[in-house]
Amino acid sequence: MRFPLPAILLATATVALSGASSALADSSISSNWAGYAIHRSGVRFRQVSASWRQPSVSCRAGNQTYSAVWVGLGGFNETSNALEQIGTEIDCGASGRALSSAWYELVPAPSNTVNLRIRPGDLISASVTVVGHRVSVKLGDLTSHHTFSRTFNSTVVDVSSAEWIVEAPSECISATACQTLPLANFGTTGFGVVSATSTRGAVGTVASRNWDSTAITLSPNGRRYISYRGSGASAGAAKPSKLASAGSTFSVTYTTVMVESNPFFAGRRSSVAAGYLEHPGR
């Protein structure tokens, strides 16, 4: 997802898997996603939905960190060129103040802010529905009883996967150079009432036999940071719990890991457009 900042843009990048062979595994490592994705060859999805509590974040002045919670269709497969998603954002500004918002994005188009006031602790429900090239996004704040919904005709869509994700967003200094931002300490975020519907009408949770699932752990080791404090520093990471309630609930918990080498613009810069998938080795 993208948010305007001075001279830069934020962007949601599709999941960067630890290797091409991991796409069909039961678990995977990503530099920016944590949660679950469902997928199977020949299966296409029409709808994804869930609910969660807007997290609170631990902030301190001078330490800008970022996090997003969302549901979406597409973006998981290595060949994906689109992602339809809606969710909420909770960041830490330079002053140490928490900044809470809502947004939607139809990658490769930029994200758009949803005109809802979202507070930490609010119960959120969200869904994405795609029929043909018609995309409907909906987000409700069940605590304040306000709802946003919008329907679009999108030239490019991807319905080969469905996701429930906590993300470290990315910062873009141009349309083709993006870096993952430090993850905010969001504590634990729980997804509930998790559901997906295939284009053939099969309805199920993450654990449904109608598709395969991948648990995704966010690990920043080797990530290229915009801001970084040097070798041996701790960095934000996140890990999903095991599935519960027949796959309809799980949580994602913030943790930290040690970054062993300085990833500040290490190696080549990202050459993919904002919001697109970049696999290691490309």
C-alpha positions in Angstrom: 0.0 0.0 0.0 1.2 3.5 -0.6 1.0 6.6 1.5 2.5 10.0 0.6 5.5 11.1 2.7 8.0 13.9 2.0 9.6 13.1 -1.4 8.7 9.4 -1.1 5.8 7.0 -1.4 4.8 4.0 0.7 3.8 0.9 -1.1 2.5 -2.6 -0.4 4.8 -5.1 -2.1 3.6 -8.6 -2.8 5.1 -11.3 -0.7 8.8 -12.0 -1.3 9.3 -15.7 -0.7 12.5 -17.3 0.5 12.8 -19.2 -2.8 10.7 -20.1 -5.8 10.3 -23.7 -4.6 8.6 -22.5 -1.4 5.5 -21.2 -3.2 3.6 -24.5 -2.6 5.1 -25.3 0.8 3.3 -25.4 4.1 5.4 -22.5 5.4 7.5 -19.7 3.9 9.7 -16.8 4.9 9.0 -13.3 3.6 10.7 -9.9 4.0 7.4 -8.1 4.4 4.4 -10.4 5.0 3.3 -12.4 8.0 0.0 -14.5 8.1 -1.6 -17.0 5.8 -2.1 -17.5 2.1 -4.3 -20.1 0.3 -3.8 -21.3 -3.2 -3.9 -24.4 -5.4 -3.3 -25.0 -9.1 -6.6 -24.6 -11.0 -8.4 -22.9 -8.1 -9.5 -19.3 -8.4 -11.0 -17.2 -5.7 -14.0 -14.9 -5.8 -14.0 -13.5 -2.2 -11.8 -13.2 0.9 -12.9 -11.8 4.3 -12.0 -11.5 8.0 -12.2 -9.4 11.0 -9.5 -8.0 13.4 -9.0 -5.5 16.2 -7.0 -2.5 15.0 -3.7 -2.9 16.8 -2.0 -0.5 19.2 1.7 0.2 18.6 4.6 1.0 20.9 6.2 4.2 19.7 9.1 6.3 20.7 10.2 9.7 19.4 12.7 9.5 16.5 11.9 5.9 15.6 9.5 5.8 12.6 8.0 2.3 12.1 5.1 1.0 10.1 2.5 -1.8 9.9 -0.5 -2.7 7.9 -3.2 -5.4 8.4 -5.2 -6.5 5.4 -7.1 -9.1 3.4 -6.6 -9.6 -0.3 -6.8 -11.7 -3.5 -3.7 -12.4 -5.6 -0.1 -11.4 -5.2 1.2 -14.6 -3.8 2.4 -16.5 -6.9 5.7 -15.8 -8.4 4.2 -14.7 -11.7 1.5 -12.4 -10.2 1.1 -9.0 -11.6 -1.8 -7.8 -9.5 -3.2 -7.8 -6.0 -6.6 -6.5 -4.8 -6.6 -5.6 -1.1 -8.1 -3.6 1.7 -7.0 -3.0 5.3 -5.8 -0.7 8.0 -2.5 1.0 8.9 -1.0 1.7 12.3 2.4 3.5 12.2 4.7 5.4 14.5 5.6 8.9 13.4 8.9 10.7 14.1 7.3 12.5 17.1 6.5 9.1 18.7 2.8 9.5 18.0 0.8 6.6 16.6 -1.0 7.2 13.3 -4.0 5.1 12.4 -5.8 4.9 9.1 -7.6 2.7 6.5 -6.9 2.1 2.8 -7.5 0.0 -0.3 -5.3 -0.8 -3.2 -5.6 -2.5 -6.6 -2.0 -3.2 -7.5 -0.5 -2.0 -9.9 -2.5 1.1 -9.2 -1.5 3.2 -6.1 -3.3 2.9 -2.8 -6.1 5.2 -1.7 -7.0 6.3 1.8 -10.4 5.3 3.1 -12.3 8.2 4.8 -12.9 6.4 8.1 -11.5 7.3 11.5 -10.0 4.1 12.8 -8.9 3.9 16.5 -6.7 1.3 18.1 -9.0 -1.3 19.6 -11.7 -0.9 17.1 -13.2 -4.1 15.6 -12.7 -4.1 11.9 -14.3 -6.3 9.2 -13.1 -6.4 5.6 -13.7 -8.2 2.4 -12.6 -8.2 -1.2 -14.8 -9.6 -4.0 -13.8 -10.1 -7.6 -16.1 -11.2 -10.4 -14.5 -11.0 -13.8 -12.8 -7.6 -13.8 -15.2 -6.1 -11.3 -13.6 -5.6 -7.9 -15.6 -4.7 -4.8 -13.8 -3.7 -1.5 -15.5 -3.2 1.8 -14.3 -2.2 5.2 -16.4 -1.7 8.3 -15.5 -0.3 11.7 -17.9 -2.3 13.8 -17.1 -0.3 16.9 -18.0 3.1 15.4 -20.6 1.6 13.1 -19.2 3.2 10.0 -18.7 1.4 6.7 -16.8 2.0 3.5 -17.5 0.2 0.2 -16.5 0.8 -3.4 -16.7 -1.1 -6.7 -14.3 -0.7 -9.6 -13.6 -2.1 -13.0 -9.9 -3.2 -13.1 -8.0 -4.0 -16.2 -5.7 -6.4 -14.4 -6.7 -8.7 -11.6 -5.2 -11.8 -9.9 -7.5 -14.3 -8.1 -5.1 -17.2 -7.9 -4.7 -16.8 -4.1 -6.3 -15.3 -1.0 -4.4 -13.8 1.9 -4.8 -12.6 5.5 -1.7 -10.5 6.3 0.2 -8.2 8.7 2.8 -6.4 6.6 5.8 -4.1 6.9 5.0 -1.6 4.1 7.6 -0.4 1.6 9.0 3.0 0.8 9.5 4.0 -2.8 12.0 6.7 -3.9 10.8 6.2 -7.5 8.2 4.1 -9.3 10.8 1.3 -9.7 12.9 1.5 -6.5 11.2 0.3 -3.3 12.6 -0.8 0.1 10.9 -2.4 3.0 10.4 -0.2 6.0 11.0 -1.1 9.7 8.0 -3.0 11.2 6.1 -1.3 14.0 5.7 -3.2 17.3 2.0 -4.0 17.0 2.0 -6.6 19.7 -0.4 -9.4 18.6 -3.1 -9.0 16.0 -5.8 -11.7 15.8 -7.7 -12.6 12.6 -11.2 -14.0 13.1 -14.2 -15.1 11.0 -11.6 -16.0 8.3 -13.3 -17.1 5.1 -12.7 -17.5 1.3 -14.9 -18.4 -1.6 -13.7 -19.9 -4.8 -15.1 -19.1 -8.3 -16.8 -22.5 -8.2 -18.6 -21.7 -5.0 -16.6 -23.6 -2.5 -16.5 -21.8 0.9 -14.0 -22.4 3.5 -11.4 -21.3 6.0 -7.6 -21.3 5.7 -7.7 -25.0 6.6 -10.3 -26.1 4.0 -9.5 -29.2 1.9 -10.5 -27.2 -1.2 -7.1 -25.5 -1.3 -3.6 -25.5 0.1 -2.3 -23.1 2.7 1.0 -21.5 3.5 2.0 -20.0 6.8 4.2 -16.9 6.2 6.7 -15.6 8.7 8.2 -12.1 8.3 11.9 -12.1 8.8 14.0 -9.0 8.0 17.4 -10.6 7.8 19.1 -9.4 4.6 16.3 -6.8 4.0 17.4 -3.5 2.4 16.3 -0.8 4.9 15.8 2.9 4.2 16.8 3.5 7.8 19.1 1.2 9.7 21.2 1.4 12.9 24.1 -0.8 11.9 25.3 -4.4 12.1 24.0 -6.4 15.0 20.9 -4.3 15.6 17.6 -5.9 16.4 14.8 -5.5 13.8 11.1 -6.2 13.8 9.8 -9.5 12.7 6.4 -11.3 12.9 5.1 -14.8 13.0 1.7 -16.4 12.6 0.2 -18.7 15.2 -1.2 -22.1 14.4 -4.7 -22.2 13.0 -7.6 -22.5 15.5 -11.4 -23.0 15.2 -11.1 -25.2 12.1 -8.9 -22.6 10.4 -11.1 -19.6 11.0 -8.9 -17.9 13.5 -5.2 -17.2 14.0 -3.0 -14.4 15.3 0.2 -12.7 14.2 2.7 -11.7 16.8 5.5 -9.1 16.6 9.0 -10.2 17.6 12.5 -9.1 17.0 15.5 -10.7 15.3 19.1 -9.7 15.1 20.2 -8.4 11.7 23.7 -9.7 11.2 24.9 -7.6 8.3 24.1 -4.0 7.2 21.3 -4.2 4.6 21.3 -0.5 3.9 20.8 -0.4 0.2 22.9 -3.6 0.0 23.3 -5.2 -3.4 21.3 -4.0 -6.3 18.3 -1.8 -5.7 14.8 -3.2 -6.2 14.0 -2.9 -9.9 10.3 -3.9 -9.7 7.5 -1.3 -9.7 5.9 -0.5 -6.4 3.5 -3.2 -5.3 4.9 -6.0 -7.5 6.5 -9.3 -6.4 10.2 -9.6 -6.2 11.7 -13.1 -5.6 15.2 -13.6 -4.4 17.7 -14.1 -7.2 15.8 -12.0 -9.8 
